[in-house]
Amino acid sequence: MPDGTRTSGEISSYLKLFDDRFAEVEEILTGLDPAALLWQPFGSSPWKGASSTLGFVLGHALSSTVYL
């Protein structure tokens, strides 16, 4: 839409998308020890040292899925 307005249908679609993604994350994390989110898949790599934590990777994956 050229004027930047959103219809209620579009907003509802976005809200459902967020609800679905957050429900998936909640399902994955249920019962997981919080310390597991600090786990790093590898301590060093040929790219740039240590990898990010599992929590960071999960956050990035969620935002990438929602905003694609």
ABEGO torsion letter per residue (X at the ends): XAAGBBBAAAAAAAAAAAAAAAAAAAAAABGBBAAAAABBABABBAAAEBBBBAAAAAAAAAAAAAAX
